[in-house]
Amino acid sequence: MKTYLVTGGAGFIGSNFIIFMLNKYDDVKIINVDALTYAGNLENLKSVENNPNYSFIQADITDNEAIAKIFDENDIDYVVNFAAESHVDRSISNPDIFVKTNVLGTVNLLNNAKKAWQIGDDCYKPGVKFHHVSTDEVYGSLGPEGYFTETTPLDPHSPYSSSKASSDLLVKAYHDTYKLPMNITRCSNNYGPFQFPEKLIPLIMNNTLLHKDLPVYGDGMQIRDWLYVDDHCKAIDMVIRDGVDGEVYNVGGHNERTNIFIVKTIIEYIKENVDSQVGEHMIKHVTDRKGHDRRYGIDPQKIKDTLGWYPETPFEVGIKKTLKWYLENSEWVKNVTSGKYQKYYETMYKDKKEV
């Protein structure tokens, strides 16, 4: 039985990863650690909350006492670090919290993992690994041609991407300096179930259904590579199990689309399936985001060649699955956007940290 400490497991990608792992394996134990900020939601994990191999602890990764206690009381084999502040607009208005969580929180996890696993100078318990989940945004912006590879220099442009690049370098430094076993994956834009409705796809979906304006930065021609979240979870699982110690792996979907294309695709889907009154007249172009990168594009050839991973979900299939999920889970969207879950958690975990 391998024990995974999954940080940020109540968030979008983290919760999908936990569900994926518990559905795939009978011989894994998952300890989910999440601070339950606005984007963390235990409702995402309803399907596995009674699984005997799953447990949840409310804790902030910057809290050394809490994280040390988890390592002291559990025989952790793998740390999978999803915990991060991740919304670029929020990082522009409040960069301090991004540095605290994404940089100092990662260092706290690294220190506790190192202390728990180290059995001598440059020697660690067999089979342990620190897996750090990062983003293609650390590479900066691409021109109209070419792709990010694992050797592309880091050139972040927002407080969010800079904090993630900093945490990447710290993870690498703990490997280079202390020989801590680790991998880093850098993914393109994820989409799928349980994504908080501040990100593009669920935001536009929700606004369209509510007949609100559909805000589009600038001309909307920014290009992102879209990766269905289940494909990302499969990649992380493969890297944890078979990735070469110390290596970075890019995980991309080969699904480059402009933001305006995404918006129009959602409008068309809702118009055909839900509400014939919606249309492109709802699009409202707004002042572009500060430091907005024009294009991201991932080259996932390394993980394909070395581990056999490939993105299985074409965008045309994944986007329909995603939009259908949001339509079928409108109550979830309503509750997360109203803050209902956060108020509940504040009461539930006021004096109790573990369930």
N, C-alpha and C positions, 0 to 999 in steps of 0.2 A: 504494500500500500504506500504510494507516494503522496506526500503532503504538499499542497500548493498554497502558499500565502498569496492571495490575489488582492492587490490594493486597488481601490476605486472600482470594486466589483459591483456596486449598485448603479454605476453609470452606464452609458450606452454600450460601448464595446466590451467593457468588463463583464456586464451581466450576460451579454450574448456569449462571451467566452466561457463563463461558468456553466451556463445551460448546455453549451456544446460539449464541454468536457464530461459533465455528469451523464449526458445522454450517450456518449461514446464509450466511456470506461466505467467498469465496476470497481476497479482497484485504485482509485484516486480519492483523496480526501481534500476538500476545498475549504479553506478558511478565508472568508470574505471580510476584508477590512475597508470600511468606508466612513468618511466623516459625515455623510448624509447632508451635504450642502444642497443648494437648489437643484442641481442636476443629478443628484443621487436619489434613487427611488427603489425601495425594496419590493414594490409592486412588480417590477421587472422580473423578479425571481420567484414569483408565486408558484410556478410549476415545479420548483426544486426545493422550496423552503422546508419541506418535511423529509427530504432525502437524508438518511442517516450519515451520509458522507459529506454533508454540507453544514457549515455553521457560519454565523455572522457576528462580527464584533464592531461596534461603532467606535472608531478612533481616527484621529488625524495623524497622517504620516509624519508630521512635524513634532509629534508628542513622543519624546524619547522614552519616557517612562512606560507609556502604553505599548509602544512597539517592542521595547526590551522584554516586557512581560509576556508578550505573545511568543517571542522566540524562546524565552525561558521555559514556558509551559508546553511547548509543542516542538516536535522534531520536524522542522521545516526542511524539505528537500529543494523546493523551488520557490523563488520570489518572482511574481509576474506583476510588474509595476505599471498599472494603467492610471493610477491616481494622478490627476493633473487638472489645473485650471486650463481650459482649452479654447475659450471664445475670444477671438482676436479683438473684437470691439471692446469687450470688457477689459482686455489687457491695455488698451490704449487709454482708457479712462482711469484705470486703477492698476498700474503695473506692480505695485508692492506685493499684492497677494499672489501674483504669478511667480515672483521670485521666491517668496516664502514656501509655497507648496511645491513648485516644480523643481527648484534648486535645493533649498534647505531640506525639504521633505525627502528628496532622493538621497541626499547625503546621510540623513538619519537612517534610512533603510539600508544603505550600503554599510554604514558603521555597525549596525546591529547584525546584519548578515555575516559580515567579516568576523565579528566577535563570536558568533554562534558556530560558525563553520570551521574556523581556523584551528588546526591541530599542530601547528609548528610554523616556522618561517617559510613562507611561500608554499605552504602545504594545507590542503583543505580536505574535509570529509569527502569520500568518494561519492560521485553522483549528484552533487549540489550545483545549482546554477542560479544566477541573478539575471532575469530577463527583463529588459527595459523596453517599453513600447514608446516609440517616438513617431515623428511625422516628417513628411517630405518638405514641410515648410522651413525646416532648418537649412535647406539648400538655397533658399532665396527664390529668385524669379528666373524662369527660362525665357529664351527668345523663341521665335516661331519654330525653330528646329532643334533636334537633339533631345536627350533625356537625362534625368538625374541617374547617376550610378553611385555605387558605394564609395567611390573615390572622388566624387564631386566635392569641391571645397565648401565648407559651411559658410553661408552668407545670409543669416536671418535678418529680416527687416522690421518685425514687430516685437513689442515686449514679450508676447506669447512665444513666438518662434525663437527669440533669443534665449528665453528661459529654458526652452526645451533643448536647444543646442548646448547650453551650459550643462544641463543634466546629462546629456549624451557624453560630453567630454569628461565629466566626473566619473561616470560609469567606466569609460575607457581608461581613465587614470587609475582607478582602483584595480583594474586588470593589469595595466602596465607596471604599476608600482608594487601592488600587494599580491598580484597573480590571482585575484578573485575571479572565479569562473563566471563568465557572463556572455550574453549576446544582446545585441540591439537590433530591433526591427524598425524600419522607417516606412510608414504606410502612406498611401494616397488618401483622398477623401472617402471616408466610409459612409455608407447609407444602409438603412434597414430598420427593423423594429426597435422601439424603445429609445430613439434619439430625441433628446430634449428639443422642443419646438422653438429654439432660438437659431438653430442651424438651417441652412437653406431649404432643403426638401420639406421637412415637417413644418417649417415656418410658412412657406408658400402654400403648402397643402391646407394648413389651418386657416390662413387668411382668405384663401379662395373660398372655402366652405362658408366662412363668415361674411363674405362680400366686403372684405376690407381691401385697402390698397395693397398692392404687391410691390414692395420696395426692391429696386434693382440698382446696385451701385454703378454709377457712371453709365457706360454704353452697354454693360452686361456681357461684354465679349471676353471677360476673363475666363481662362480655360483651366479646368481641373480634371484630374484622372479619377474616375469614380470606381470604388471597390466595394462590392457587396460584403456586409459584415461577416457572414458565415465563411466566406472565402478567406478573410483576414484571420479568423479564429483558427482555421485549418493550418494556415501558414505559421502562426505562433506556436501551435502544438508541435508541428514538425521541427521548428527551429529549437524549441526547448529540448526535444528528445534527441535530435540528430545533428543540430547545428554545431559547427566547429567552434570550440572555445575561443572567445575573443573576437569573433567575426560579426560584422554588420551585414544585415540582409534587407534589401529594398523589397517592398511588397506593393505591387501596383496592379490595377485592373485592366490596363489597355483599353480604357473606356473614356477617352478624352472628350469632354463636352463643354460648351460655353455655358455660363450661368444663365444667359437669356434663353438658351435652348432648354435647359432644365425647367425654367419657369413656364415656358410655353407648353412643354410636355405635360406638366402637372395640370395646367389649365385645360388642355385638350382632354385629358383623362377624366377630369371631374365633369366637364361639359358633356361628354359622351355617356358617363355612367351615373351621374348624380344630379347635376343642375345645369340645364341648358341655358340659363341666364348668365353664366360666367363667361368671361372672354378676355382677350388681350387688352381691352380698354381699361382693365383694372391695374395694369402695370404702371408703376410710377417710378421714373428714373430719379434717383437722388444723388447728391454729391458723393463722389467716390470716397472710399475709405482712405485714410492716411496711410501711406506706405503700402498700398494694395499691390500685391504681386500679380503680374499679368498672366503667367502660365506656369503650371506645374505639370510635369510628366515623368513618371517613374519607369525605369528600365529594370524589370524583375528577372533578368536573364540568369543572374547568379543563383537565386533560390530555385529557379527552374532546373538549371543544369546540375546543381549539387544535391538538392533534396527532392526534386521531382514535383515541386508544387507548381500549380498554374491556376489562374482565376477561372473558376468553372461557370460563373454566372454572367452571361452577357447583360449589358445594361438594359436592353429592351425587356428582358425577362425580370431582372432584379427590381427595376423601377415599378413595374406593375405589381409585383409581390409586395413591395414596400407600401405603395399607395393603398392597396387593398387592405393591408394590415392596419393602417391608420384609420381607414373608414370603419373597419370592424371593431376598432378599439377607441372610439370617439370619447368614451368616458374616461379612459386613461389620459388622453390629451387634455380634456377639460380639467381633470384633477391636478395634473402637473403644472398647467399654466395658471391655475388659481392659487397654487401654493398649499393646497389641501394636505398633501402628503407631508410636507415639511412641518406644518403645524402639528400633525399627528405624531411625527417622530420626536419633535421637541418635548411633547408630553410623555410619550412612551419610554424614551431613553433618558429622561431627566435624572433618574437615580440608578438606572440599570444600563450597563454597557455591553452586555453579551446576551445573545439568544441562541 
